[in-house]
Every structure is written in C-alpha cells, then in structure tokens.
Amino acid sequence: MTHVKSLDSTITVYRKIEHQEIDGKIVVTLPKTPSIYQKSTTPTDEKLTVGLMVAKSQQSLTSSGGHFNLTFPASKASQAATVAAYLEEAYSTLNSPPFSFDYSNRTSWPMSVTIYPMDNSLYGEQVSSAWGDNYSSISINSDKLNDMPEVRVTAAHEFFHFVQSLYDPRSGFTKSKFASPHYWLDEAVAVWSEEYFTDVQGYISKARAGNELAPFEGGLNDSKPDARGYGYGMSTAVKHMVAKYGVEKIKLIYEKIRTGSNAAEAIRLGLGYSYNEWYGT
C-alpha cells in the first residue's frame, strides 16, 4: 500500500518487475529489504507486503531519451509511444532553465511507467517507493488515452511530483506511506506548471474547479484539512509569485524544503519576502 498524492490516500499500486522464465516458472528478484524492515533491536509492527501477478498481452518500450520504461496493453502501443514522448518533454523541461531542478538523488534510470485501467477519476499518479527514489514510478490510466492533451498535462504533473519528492528530506518509507508536511505546496506548484505542457491559450487546470477561493483564506497553512484542494487553489498564488520573481524561485523554495523548512518558511526564504509582502501586491 502506497500513499498517492493524486488521491491523498493510501492504495494498492502496480508496476512491472523484471523477471525470468526458468523451467516453466516465473522468477523475480526483489530489491534488498528497506532498512526500516531489517532486523532491529527495536520492536516494530510495520510490515512490508508485496503481491505478484502475471499480466498477459503486455508490451514495453523505452523512451527516446532512455529515462522511462513503459509497460502497457498491446492494444495501446501507439498511445504509449506518445506518453513516452510527453514524459521526456517533462524530464527535459524541469531539468533545464528556468526550472533547473536537480535529479542527482535518483541514480538509476529508466523510471518504470505502467499504463493500466485505473479509477475513472484519475488520469495518472506518481508512486513513491519504500525502497527509495530509484524505485519511484508513474502510472497512467489506459482508459484516458483517448484524451491525449490531458494525458500530456498529467504526465508532466506527475513527473513534477517525483521531482518534488527528490527534495523531500524524509526517508523512502515515510514518503511512500504518508503525505508530506508541505503537500499543499507540491500540488500548487504542479498544477501551476501544467500551463507549460499545453497548447491551449489561457489554460486553466481542471484541478482548480471548486478551489478558486483558496488564495483568499489568508496566510500559508500546512494544516488545512483538505490540503490537496487548498493546493490546487493556491496554484493561482504560485502563478502570481512566478510572474513577480521568476520561475527560478521555485527551485530555491524546494532547496529550503530539502534542508527542513516548512512550506511557509521555504517560500519566505526562497523569495526573501513574507506572504503578506508578495501576495496581493
């Protein structure tokens, strides 16, 4: 069970595991058990449960830049190639100026991407792993591949969540089980960034619907009961921030997150201004 930002809940997720067929049997090798589960003198009731299943009629491909390995139903091969291109677009954009995010905390590529039928409310999700950043993955809803402009936005949004997780100082286990203390900021920034991955003029993310009043609630609050909705609405505040101070400030804010700042402090330190000084002026 893994915490998924798109739902702000813990659910079962799926990804491809490399395997061999030996004497009519399928053999898989799992990574070394995360340190939290290894033998300790401190009693713990934490458990790691891994389920395995065999899926038929699946194909795979590696994206042109070599950063993503996609597994998908054979009937979705042409759409999967397009998804791979969208993910490489996100990789390049967020790694280059003016974003310039650092990916060095992940030392093993390609990232696993699984395309399969998901909850109808989802286009996709980023999945953190108890094994750490090298095992983080992305899922895309195969039932949504008839809406490729939204899939493009989703691919970028979910990959940005992975990039954000690289700046999250918590352990792999904690990131895989619990929302971050700055969860609303992750959503606000990811939703704001969607406009870089669409050809629609005057683009407004669907995620903002019903959350438009969040910027008028005052202050920056890490303890909102609906952190996801608050973050979706606060994407407008991020847009305003970037218009005043530049896209480069987003990385500076996440560098403060990496060193332990909460969202409000990270924004203040990254910008050099408090919320009341920059928002609404």
Secondary structure by P-SEA (a helix, b strand, c coil): ccccccccbbbbbbbbbbbbbcccbbbbbbcccccccccccccccbbbbbbbbbbcbbbbbbcccccbbbbbcccaaaaaaaaaaaaaaaaaaaacccccccccccccccbbbbbccccccccbbbbbbccccccccccccccccccaaaaaaaaaaaaaaaaaaaaccccaaaaacccccaaaaaaaaaaaaccccccccccccccccccccccccccccccccaaaaaaaaaaaaaaaaaacccaaaaaaaaaaaaacccaaaaaaaaacccccccccc
